[in-house]
Structure formats: structure tokens, C-alpha cells
Amino acid sequence: MNISPEQRTETVLVTGGAGFIGCAISASLLQAFNRVVVVDNLHPQIHESGERPNELADGVELVVADITEAATWDKVLADVKPDVVIHLAAETGTAQSLAESTRHTLANVVGTSQLLDGLLRNKALPRRIVLTSSRAVYGEGAWRKAGGALFYPGQRTSETLDKSEWDFPDAEPTAMRAAEVFPAPVSVYGATKLAQENILQAWAKSYGVETAILRLQNVYGPGQSLINPYTGIMSLFCRMAMGSRSIPLYEDGEVRRDFILIDDVASAVVAGAISAQTHPTPLDIGSGEFQTIGTAAETIAARYGAPAPHVTGQYRQGDVRHAWADISDAKAVLGWEPRYNLQQGIARLADWIDVQPDVKPA
Ligand SMILES: NC(=O)c1ccc[n+]([C@@H]2O[C@H](COP(=O)([O-])OP(=O)(O)OC[C@H]3O[C@@H](n4cnc5c(N)ncnc54)[C@H](O)[C@@H]3O)[C@@H](O)[C@H]2O)c1
């Protein structure tokens, strides 16, 4: 980590900083900044005990409060004048967001606008705001026809999915790169993450605040919630395999994802906070390679000696068929690159799950 002497005197404010990603960056932030303040409401879907998580580094100040309330910001910003804000707090359930759109919109969209209004109202404009956006903003992304032309297939419908027509005919998916692929979300969650990006960019440009918007692919690894049923397919698969269950694979098991270990995401988010350069457009953060869900499940089953996974042909509304990132821009701008492959990452996740108290097979 290259930290300038000035940065060590700075304050960083992290919303949602008691969650999976927030805890993973907390020790590095304490090295890079003089003061680290987290605002998090310890949401019960993620924080079963409602207590400060052990994984949040000692030395981080935790304010338990809701980012959607204006009063939170008046209280916090009376005392804290952040140089950098890392905005992580969000409701993150992709499928859940279709049934609970108000809840997701409130936390993600209104939560962002309340933060920005609060910074302005309290004369606490930071130098930079880092936003962890999501690959969900792309929806199905751009596909390439057999003849070579790019097109946007839009949302898959129940009609085609009910007939097990998983892919778009005569076309191949392409990697997600913000500079090339337009966003076209197919879940309420994805729509709220895109709204966050747009609101932040419009606001930050007006007030001369730098932005680093990171579109994360599927993050997994030690520290991931073992109780949230709406996120975290890798930890769910581990808990199924732990109970000697055959992991059920949706669609045909060939769904592609870009799984990135939490350590690699943590280094990208910290780089977004301290890098000399930022970039006006979002940066894609992933391993840069895709794996099928079937391959990930087989690797996990082998780790636990569980029976082979099986294809169910079920599907989930709001899920996209394929997703992986082109990480060339993130590497160039942030001077960052991922270090772990899928096998190493799954080994780290499973080793961590093995030593968690009260972990229940799924
Ligand atoms: N984990 C992933 O795979 C992934 C992928 C893409 C993008 N992201 C984005 O990264 C960010 C962090 O994700 P995570 O995996 O750490 O999620 P997480 O659920 O573990 O952490 C989110 C934190 O936000 C807090 N929070 C939620 N609503 C709040 C509110 N109204 N007020 C205050 N705090 C609130 C929760 O208590 C939690 O500690 C999110 O913005 C998410 O959209 C995550």
C-alpha cells in the first residue's frame, strides 16, 4: 500500500462499514488514515446478535445509526469531517429486491441522497467518495451475434425460462466493461445501484468532489454472512456440502459468474480510497475470469467429500445468465490486481467456515 504522509492525517468515513466488505477493509484503513469512522445500523439480516462484529478492527469508531435518516448525518458530521467517504451501506438481496422494492430503494437510493445532503448541509464536503456499485447494473449485459454485431438482449422472460431456453440464441455473452457496455439492470437491486451511481456522479461533479465507482462482481470469502439467505451463494454451497447434500444447480448449471475473493475486493476498495488517480467512469472489479456455477459447486463438493452437484432446471427471477468483468481499466487506474484464483479462494472460505462456532449445514 503506497500511502502519502498527508493521507495518514486524514479521516475516512465508511457507511455500512460493519458488513462483509467493511470489516475486510477496516485494518488497512487504520493503516492508511488517522481516523476511521463507521456508520452502520447493524441490520438484523446481517448482524444476528446486533453486536459490534469481532472482524471490525479495534480502533475503528462505530456509530450505530441509519443512513436513511437526516438526523444521523447531522449528528455524525457535527463531529466528523471526512476527507474520504466510502459508501458501502446497502440492501443487497437481488431476488429479494423484486418483492421488497421500497426497502431496497429506501436504503440504497434515499440512503445515498441523505448522505450527500448531510455532507453539504454540515459543510463537510470530502475530497473523494468511493461507491461500491455492482455488476447488477449491467443486467444481461451486451451479447455478440454470430456475425459479430453487439446487441443488448434485455431481460429474460418467464415464457422463455419456463421452456428452459437459458441463453439468447445464436449469440455469445461479452465481458462487462463500463467504458463499452451500457447499464441495463434487470433487478430492482441493480436499478438502485445504478441510481446510486447517477446521483453520486451528478452531485460530485457539481461540488468538485472526486469519485471512485467500483462495480463489483460476486464477492465471497471469509467473513461472508452465514445467516443471510438472500446473498452469498458460495457460503450456502459450502453449508450444503458440509451436510453431505448434493448442491442443486439452477438452470443448466452453466450460468457464468466472476467470483472474486474478499481479499482482492478489499485491496481494490482501499486503492479506490487512496489512489493518486480516479476515473470519471466506473471501474469493473472481478477476478477477470468466469467460472460456471457448476464448476464452483463441484470444487466445493470435492472439498467436503459431498455427493456431486445436480442440475434442477429451476430459475430465479432477477438472475442474469452470465456475468464477468473486464478488469483492464481498474488495473490501469488503481494499480491493482487480483491475486487469488477460485481454488485458493474456496479453500480459504471453507477453512474459515470450519472454525466458525454454531455454523449449521444448509
Ligand atoms: N458482496 C458482494 O458480492 C457485492 C457485490 C457487488 C456489490 N456489493 C456492494 O458492496 C457493498 C457492501 O456489501 P457487503 O457485501 O459488505 O454487504 P453487507 O450486507 O455485508 O454489508 C452492508 C452493511 O450495511 C449496513 N446497512 C444496511 N442498511 C443500512 C442502513 N439503512 N443504515 C446503516 N447501515 C446499513 C448493514 O448493517 C451491513 O453491515 C454494498 O453497497 C453492495 O451493494 C457487494
The ligand as an SDF file (V2000), in Angstrom:
LIG
                    3D

 44 48  0  0  0  0  0  0  0  0999 V2000
  -20.8130   -8.7610   -1.5160 N   0  0  0  0  0  0  0  0  0  0  0  0
  -20.9930   -8.7170   -2.8380 C   0  0  0  0  0  0  0  0  0  0  0  0
  -20.9620   -9.7510   -3.5400 O   0  0  0  0  0  0  0  0  0  0  0  0
  -21.2010   -7.4010   -3.5250 C   0  0  0  0  0  0  0  0  0  0  0  0
  -21.2260   -7.3760   -4.9180 C   0  0  0  0  0  0  0  0  0  0  0  0
  -21.4610   -6.1750   -5.5700 C   0  0  0  0  0  0  0  0  0  0  0  0
  -21.6320   -5.0170   -4.8390 C   0  0  0  0  0  0  0  0  0  0  0  0
  -21.6170   -5.0610   -3.4740 N   0  0  0  0  0  0  0  0  0  0  0  0
  -21.8540   -3.8130   -2.7550 C   0  0  0  0  0  0  0  0  0  0  0  0
  -20.8930   -3.6480   -1.7320 O   0  0  0  0  0  0  0  0  0  0  0  0
  -21.4780   -3.0010   -0.5910 C   0  0  0  0  0  0  0  0  0  0  0  0
  -21.1980   -3.7560    0.6810 C   0  0  0  0  0  0  0  0  0  0  0  0
  -21.6210   -5.0950    0.5060 O   0  0  0  0  0  0  0  0  0  0  0  0
  -21.3810   -6.1990    1.6220 P   0  0  0  0  0  0  0  0  0  0  0  0
  -21.2300   -7.4800    0.8890 O   0  0  0  0  0  0  0  0  0  0  0  0
  -20.3490   -5.7570    2.5740 O   0  0  0  0  0  0  0  0  0  0  0  0
  -22.8180   -6.2000    2.2990 O   0  0  0  0  0  0  0  0  0  0  0  0
  -23.2120   -6.4410    3.8370 P   0  0  0  0  0  0  0  0  0  0  0  0
  -24.6840   -6.6810    3.8110 O   0  0  0  0  0  0  0  0  0  0  0  0
  -22.3380   -7.4340    4.4920 O   0  0  0  0  0  0  0  0  0  0  0  0
  -22.9030   -5.0230    4.4940 O   0  0  0  0  0  0  0  0  0  0  0  0
  -23.7490   -3.9210    4.3500 C   0  0  0  0  0  0  0  0  0  0  0  0
  -23.7630   -3.1930    5.6730 C   0  0  0  0  0  0  0  0  0  0  0  0
  -24.6510   -2.0810    5.5340 O   0  0  0  0  0  0  0  0  0  0  0  0
  -25.3940   -1.9710    6.7150 C   0  0  0  0  0  0  0  0  0  0  0  0
  -26.6450   -1.2930    6.4020 N   0  0  0  0  0  0  0  0  0  0  0  0
  -27.6720   -1.7310    5.6390 C   0  0  0  0  0  0  0  0  0  0  0  0
  -28.6540   -0.8200    5.5930 N   0  0  0  0  0  0  0  0  0  0  0  0
  -28.2300    0.2210    6.3600 C   0  0  0  0  0  0  0  0  0  0  0  0
  -28.8100    1.4720    6.7490 C   0  0  0  0  0  0  0  0  0  0  0  0
  -30.0380    1.8260    6.3160 N   0  0  0  0  0  0  0  0  0  0  0  0
  -28.1090    2.2930    7.5600 N   0  0  0  0  0  0  0  0  0  0  0  0
  -26.8620    1.9380    8.0010 C   0  0  0  0  0  0  0  0  0  0  0  0
  -26.2750    0.7800    7.6870 N   0  0  0  0  0  0  0  0  0  0  0  0
  -26.9530   -0.0740    6.8720 C   0  0  0  0  0  0  0  0  0  0  0  0
  -25.5880   -3.3900    7.2180 C   0  0  0  0  0  0  0  0  0  0  0  0
  -25.8290   -3.4550    8.6150 O   0  0  0  0  0  0  0  0  0  0  0  0
  -24.2700   -4.0320    6.8280 C   0  0  0  0  0  0  0  0  0  0  0  0
  -23.3470   -4.0120    7.9140 O   0  0  0  0  0  0  0  0  0  0  0  0
  -22.9580   -2.8250   -0.9190 C   0  0  0  0  0  0  0  0  0  0  0  0
  -23.1430   -1.4970   -1.3740 O   0  0  0  0  0  0  0  0  0  0  0  0
  -23.2050   -3.7920   -2.0410 C   0  0  0  0  0  0  0  0  0  0  0  0
  -24.2350   -3.3320   -2.9070 O   0  0  0  0  0  0  0  0  0  0  0  0
  -21.3990   -6.2310   -2.8000 C   0  0  0  0  0  0  0  0  0  0  0  0
  1  2  1  0
  2  3  2  0
  2  4  1  0
  4  5  1  0
  4 44  2  0
  5  6  2  0
  6  7  1  0
  7  8  2  0
  8  9  1  0
  8 44  1  0
  9 10  1  0
  9 42  1  0
 10 11  1  0
 11 12  1  0
 11 40  1  0
 12 13  1  0
 13 14  1  0
 14 15  2  0
 14 16  1  0
 14 17  1  0
 17 18  1  0
 18 19  2  0
 18 20  1  0
 18 21  1  0
 21 22  1  0
 22 23  1  0
 23 24  1  0
 23 38  1  0
 24 25  1  0
 25 26  1  0
 25 36  1  0
 26 27  1  0
 26 35  1  0
 27 28  2  0
 28 29  1  0
 29 30  1  0
 29 35  2  0
 30 31  1  0
 30 32  2  0
 32 33  1  0
 33 34  2  0
 34 35  1  0
 36 37  1  0
 36 38  1  0
 38 39  1  0
 40 41  1  0
 40 42  1  0
 42 43  1  0
M  CHG  2   8   1  16  -1
M  END
$$$$
